[in-house]
Amino acid sequence: MWLADQWKDYEVLDCSDGEKLERFGDYRLIRPDPQVIWNTPKTDPRWGQINAHYHRSKKGGGEWEFIDLPEQWQIHYGELTFNLKPFNFKHTGIFPEQATNWDWFGEKIRKSGRSIRVLNLFAYTGGATLAAAAAGASVTHVDASKGMVAWAKENATSSGLIDKPIRWLVDDCLKFVEREQRRGNTYDAIIMDPPSYGRGPKGEIWKIEDAIHPLIKACRKILSKEPLFFLINSYTTGLAPAVLTYMLATELKDFGGQITADEIGLPVTDTGLVLPCGASCRFSR
């Protein structure tokens, strides 16, 4: 398992009975987590000393209970700064477990010795975009949500990276990739973090089981002759590391290189154990 264990401004304090107790900087939140199927004693007193609690509804969705939480605050990961705020369905604007991937590809970019063009698909609030830009890459950031792209720009500004070579695009990811192929544009690295289900800016339906392999096939056509890496993240049950490996190995076999896949996770402070947080598959040359 690949662990995001270098955080100073974030930690999972404890997890039990479908919820996790987290610290985001100076604030403690309780949020639901479907992976937490165990019911262990909540002995940490900080379970009762929180700033906000997201309550999941049995009918689907849920709502925030705010106790003492600002509308927005910041946390840092190395040189990166993220603006957080509670919004739809338990989210805060960051997936801290992805830091293990930021570290991995950031090092590859820095050691490459050449200019690297990165395409970040389903780019959300820009964690991977900022990590790649900070490492020296030029980045094309694509997300179907105008609000998420605006949020990512805020994070870039706070991180001192807004003047770096980053293209910010609100677009359907597959349609953008197909247009890039027709234009003859290529990338040295591709990152994708697709949702299980979603809609494009014009209502296009995305269902990962049907759409992920066609997207990988399309992305293969816009890779440069000597790609540096290809990274896929998945939070979808059924897309296990071996499934991601099979798809990447099938489509990228002509490039040689190495493909590895594993779960990603976050250390849990109180127990010393690890909370699993999805899977990632990495191709590199």
N, C-alpha and C positions, 0 to 999 in steps of 0.2 A: 504493500500500500504506500502511496505517495502522501506524505503528511505536510500540511501547511502549518509548520511549527515554529515559524520565525516571527510571528506577530508579537508586538508589544502593546498595541492599542485594542486588541480584540482577544477574547478567550471564551471557550465554552466552559463555564464553571461547573455545571452538573446537568444531567438529563435523566428524565424518568417519566413514565406514564404519559407518553405521547408529546412531551414538551422538553425544551431545552432552556436552561438559564444561561444567558450570555452577557458578557460585558463588552460594550462598544465604547471605548474611551472611558469617560467618567459615568456612563449610564448603564444600568442593568435592565435587561428586557427578558421577558418570558415569551417564547414563540412556539407554536406547534411544530412537530417534526415527525413525519410518518415512519421514519426508521426507528424511532424510540418506542419499541413494543414491550420493553421491560418495565416493571414497576418496582423500583428500588426505593428504599427510605430516603426522603428528602430531609437529610439532617443538616445541610448547610443553611445557616440562618439567613443567608442572602436571598433565598426563595421568598422570604417575606419582606425584603428590603429592595423593592424594584421601582423603576421609573415608569414602566409601561408593560402591559400584558395583552397579547393578542389572543382572544378567545375564539376558538374554532366552533362553528355552528354545526350541529348534526345534520342540518338541511343543506350544508355546503356553504363555503365562504366563512365569514366571521366578522369580528370588529375589534378595534383597538380600545382598550381601557387605559387612559392616560392618567398617571398619578403625579409625576413631576418630570416631564420631558419637554425640551424645547422643540420648536417646529423644525429646526435644522441644527446640526452640529457636525463637527469634523473629527475624523480619525486619520492616522497616518500609517503607511507601510513603507519603511525606508524613506525615499525621497518623494513618494507619492502621497497626495492628500485627497481624501474623499469626503464629499458633502453628503451626509446621511439625513434621511427624514422618513418617518413611517408612512407607508402608503399601501395601496391595494394588497389584499391577501397576504398579510404578515411581512411583506418585504420592507427593507430599509435602504436599498440602493447599492448593495454590495453582496457578493458571494465570497466570504473570506477564504474558503477552502481553495479557491482558484489561485491563491498566492503561490502555491507549489508549482503551478504551471508558469506563472509569471517569472519565477526565478529560473526555471528550466530554459525557457526560450530567450529570456533576457541574456543569459550567459552565452547562449549559442550566437545571438546577434553580435554581442560584443567581441566574441572570439573569431567571427567569420572573416574579418579583414577586408570586407567589401561592403558596398552599399546594398542594403536589403529592403525590398519592397514587400510590405505585409498587407494582406487583406484580412480584415476582421469582420466576420459575418455574424449577425444576431448580436451586435456588439454592446447592447444594453447601455450601462452608464460608464463604459469605457475603461474598466480595469485593465484588460489586456492591451487596449490601444495605448494607454499611458505607459504601461510597462515596456512595450515595444518601442515607443517613441523615446522614452528615457534611455533605452539601450542604444539608440542611434539609428533606428529604422525610420523609413517614411511609411506612413500607415494610411490605408483607406478604411474608414470606419462606416459600416453599413448597418442600419437598423430600420425596421418598418415604423417605429414610433417616433414621431417628431419630438415628443416630450422627453424620451430617453436620450435622443441625440443632443437636445439642449442641456440636459443634465450632465452628459458626458463632457460637453464643452465647459460647463462650470467646473467640473473636476480638473480638466486640463488647465484652466486658468488658475485654480488654487494650487496646482502642482507646479506652476511656472513653465508649462509645456504648450501653452496655447499658440506660441509662435513657431512651434516645431512643424515639420512637413506632414500635416494630418489633413486628409480630405474627410469632411463630415457629410454623409449622405443619408437621406431618408428614402428608403427604397425597399422593394421586395428582393430578398437575397438571391433567389434563383434567377429572376429576370435580370438583375444586375450582372450576375456572372455570365449569363448568355449574351448580353450586350457587350461585355468586355471581350468575350471570345470573338464576336463579329468585328470589334474594333482592333483586334490583334494585340490587346494589352495582356501582359503577363505579370506574375508575382513570384517572388522567391519563397514566400511563406504564406500559409493560409491557416487561419484560426476560425473555428466555428463552434458555437455554443447554442445549438438549436433547442427551442422549447418542444415539449411534447405535443402541444397544440397551440395554434395561433392564427392571426390574420395579418395579411399585408396591408400596406397603406390604402389600397383600393378594395379591401375586403377579401383578398385572395386567401383561401384556406390552406393552412399548413398542418399536416398530420404526419408526425415524424416517421412512423412505420412505413408510410407510403412514399415520403418525399426525401428521406435522408440519402438513400443510395443514388437516386438520380442527381441530387445535388453534388455528391462526391464525384460522380462521373463528369459532371459539368466543370467542377473545379479542377479536375485533373488536366483539362484542356487549356487552362490558363496558367498552369505552372510554368516557370522558366525552365530552361534546359538543365540547370543545376539547382534545384530547389533546396533550401536549407532545412525547412521542417513543414510538417502538416499536423495540426492538432485538432482533435474532435473531443468535445466534452458532452456528456450525457447524464441527465438526471432521470431518464425514463426507465421504468422497470421493464425488463426484457431486452434492453440494449446493454447487455453485459460486456465486459472488456473483450471477451473472445469474439463477440458479434462485431464490435467495432474493428477489431484486428482483421477479421475476415474481409470486411468491405475495403479497408485501406490496402491490405495486401493484394487484393484482386486488382484494384485500380492503379496502384503505384508500383507494380512489380517491375516495370521497365526502368525505373529509376534506381534500382538497387537500394542501398541504404538499409536501415534497421527500423523495425516496427515493434514497439512495446506498448502494453496496455495494462492498466491496473485500476483498482479503486482509488479514490482520493478521500482523505479524511482530515478531521480536526482532533487534536488531543483534548481530553476532558480533564480539567484540573483536579477535581475532587477525587476521581477514581484512578487516574493514571491510564485509563483505557482510551480507545479511539472511537469517535463517532463517524461512521461511514457517510460520505456525502456525494455519491454518484461515482462515475467512472470517466477515465480519460484514455485516449489512444494517441500515441505520439509516433510520427514518422520523422526520421532525421537521416541526413547524409553526412 
